[in-house]
Amino acid sequence: MTAEKTQRGQRIGSADLAVYGAWDASVRWFHWINVLAVIGLVAVGVVILNAKLLGVTDDGMVLLKTVHVWIGYVFAVNLLWRLVWAFIGGPGAHWRSFLPGGRGYVAEARTYIADFIAGRPRQYLGHNPLGRIAVTLLLLLMVIQAVTGLVLAGTDIFYPPFGGFITEWVAASGVPPDTLVPYTPALYDEAAWDAMRSFRKPFITVHYYNFYVLITVIIIHILAVVVTEVREGGNLVSAMFTGKKLLSKPPSDSARSDG
């Protein structure tokens, strides 16, 4: 098999295929760390949600929430790095590569949908116009989940970054805040504890319902990847490992491939 350079990619043999650089290492690492973190958070979260049904003790709940929080830290730091990388990374990582909108976006989306329905699917180095909406929505939902989760880490088991503030708030008179442990109401000021729980309520409500919205969007995202892989080609899944896409036609977002 031979390969030759084309203007925007590397042509493979005599076949009408070319290899294009798509995702840099930072984007790929973010994606797969995020996948593992989400799986871990969902698994532990489901057990926490069903703790009473499963007969989990208070000590068991503390352990489960501790594991959930530590996985959440990985999730949050990884997400924060991806948001930073959207400012300082290359073309495939930058905000403009996945945020919907901008000049010509609506026309491109209409053309993409029409061509997809007509059986003439376009190929993209990055995300197609509908994929850009999905990715932006996923990032927004993950930010909401991370922020509310960090607050709950403080209110539930007194973990950073807000745990110190919470212990100062709820410690009973004469009880050093740094000695508080979860699920020990004798150490808490009752009025302060009730006020803190009222403060917590909107965060747990958002965290709870956002979880289901996020899972729904993730499932739709996975299904869309499968459909896109079948209809458009471009080895979407393997490209998130290798960073390269194998396309049979010049990508519709070719301006990006020109650098």
N, C-alpha and C positions, 0 to 999 in steps of 0.2 A: 504494500500500500504506500503510495506516495502522497506527499503533502506540498502545497504551494501557498504562498502568501497571497491574499487578496487585499483589497483596499481596507477592509474592515475586519477580516477574520482570516483564519488559516484553512484553505480548501483541503479537503480530504480526498485523495485519489481522484478517480474520474467521476465519482458520485457528486451529485449536486448538494453537497453538504459542506459546511464550514464551521470551525470551532471559534467561539468568541468568549473572551473573558467577561464574566457576569458579576460574580460576587467575590469580594475580597475576603481574606481570612477572618477579619474581625466580624463581619456580617455573618459568616458561616458559624463561627464559634458562638456568637450570640444566639443564633437560631437553635442550635442543638442543646446548648446549656439551658435555654428557655424551655425547650421541649421537656427535658428531664426534670427541671424545677416544677413545671406545671403538673406533670404526672405525679410527682411527689406530693405537691400541695393538694391536689385533688384527692389522692389516696388517703392522706392523713385527714384532710378536711371532711371527707365523707364519714370517716369513723367518728370524728368529733361531733358531727351533726347527729349521729345516731348513737351517741354515748349512752344515753339512758336505756335505749332498747338493748344495747349490748352489755349493759351492766358495768360500765367503766367506773372505777372508783375515783375519788378526788385526786389521789396520787397519780392514777392513770391519766386523768385529764391534764394534770400539770405536765406530765411527760409528753403526752400527745401535742399539747400546745407548744411546748418547748421545741420539739422536733419541727412542728409546723413553722414556728418563728424562724428557726435557723435556716430551713429551706427557703423561707420568705426573704431572708437577708440575701441569699444567693440570687434569688429572683429579682429583688429590687436593685442590687448593685449591677447585675447584668443588664437590666433594663436601663438604668441610669447611664451606663457606658454606651449603650446603643443610641440613646438620645444625644449624648455628647458627640458620638461618632458621626451622627447625621449632620453636624456642623463642620467637622474637621476631616471626615473621610473622603474617599474618592467619589467618582460619579455614581457608581452603583449603590453607595451608602448614603448619599446626600438627601436632604429633605426633598429637593425638587425631583428626585427620581421616584418618589412614591406618594407624595401628597397629591390628592386630586385637585384639579384646578389649574390655573395658568392659561396662557395664550394657546388656543386651539384645543383645549382639553375636551370640551363638550363635543366638538366636531369629530375628534378622534374617537371618543366613546361611542358616538352614533355609528361611525363607520365600522368600528370594531364589532359592535353588536350585529349590524347588518351583514357583515362578512361572515361572522360566526354562524348566523342563522342560515345563510346561503351556502354554507359548506366551504367557505374560502377563509379559514381562520388565519389571522395575522400572527406573526411570531415577534416576540419582544426579547430584548436582552434583559430588561428588568421586569417590572410588573405591567400587565396589561391594564387598560383604563379601569376596569371593574376591580381588578386585583389591588389597585392603588387605594380604592375606597376601603376594601377589606383590611388591608394592612394598616391604614390609618385608624380605622375603627378598633382593630385589635390592640394597637399601641395605646389608644385612649383608654380602653377598658382595662388594660394591664396597669396603666398608671393609677387609675382609680383604685384597683384592687391592691396595689402596692401601698399607696398612701393610707387607705383605710386599714390595711393590715398592720402597718407600723403603729398606728394609733392603738389598735386593739392589742398589740403586743405589750404596750404599756399599761393599758387598763386591765388586762386579764392576768398577766404574769409579771408585770412590772419590769419588762425588758426595754432596753434603749430603742429609739431615741427619746421616748416620752415617759419611760418608767420612773425615772427620778422625780419628775414633776408630779406624777400620780401618787407616789408614796408620800411625798411631802403633803399632798392634799388630803389623803385619807387616813394617815396615821393617827391613832388615838393619842390623847394627851399623855405625855410621859413615855411614849413608845418611840424609840429612834426610827426614823423612816427607813434607814438602810437595813433594818432588821425584819422588815415586813416580808412575809412569804404568801403566795397565793392560797386562797381557800382557808384563811384563818381569821374569821370575822371578829374574834375576840380582840384582835390587834387594831381594828379599824374604828374610827369615829363613825358612828351610825349615820349621823346627818350628812357628814362629808361623803361617806360611801354612797348614800342614796343620790346625792348631787352628782357624784362622779358617774354613777350608772345612768343617770339621765343624760349627762354629757355624752356617754358612750353610745346611747341608743341609736342616734342617726348614723353613726359610723358602722355599727354592726348590721343595721338594716341595709345600708348601701352595699356593704361587703357581701352580705348574704344574697341579695338579688342580682348584684353585678356578677357574682360567681356563675349564676345560671345563664345570664346573658353571654358572658364570656365563653362558657362551655359551648353554648349554641353556635356562636360565631366561629369558634375553633372547628366544630364539626362541619359547618358550612364551608369553611376554608379548606379543610382536608378534602371534602367532596369536590370542591372547585378545582383543586390541584389535580385530582384524578381525572376529571373531565377535560381539563386543559391539556394534561399530558397526552391523553388519548386523541383529542381533536387537533391540537396545535403542534404537538411534538415539543422538541426543545429540551428534553430530559430534565424537567424541573427538579425532581427529587435528587438525582445524582449530581446536578449542578450545585446543590446546596452542600454537597460533600467536596466536590472537585473545584468549584468556582467557575466552571466552564460550561457553556451551552453549545450543543450541536444543532445547528439550524439549517433548514433546507432552502431558506430564502433570506435576503437581507432583512435585518430586524426593522420593525416599524419605528422603533426609537433609535434609529441609526445615528442621529446626531450625537447621542451619548457614546456610541462606539467609536466615533471619530475623536473622542477625548475631550 
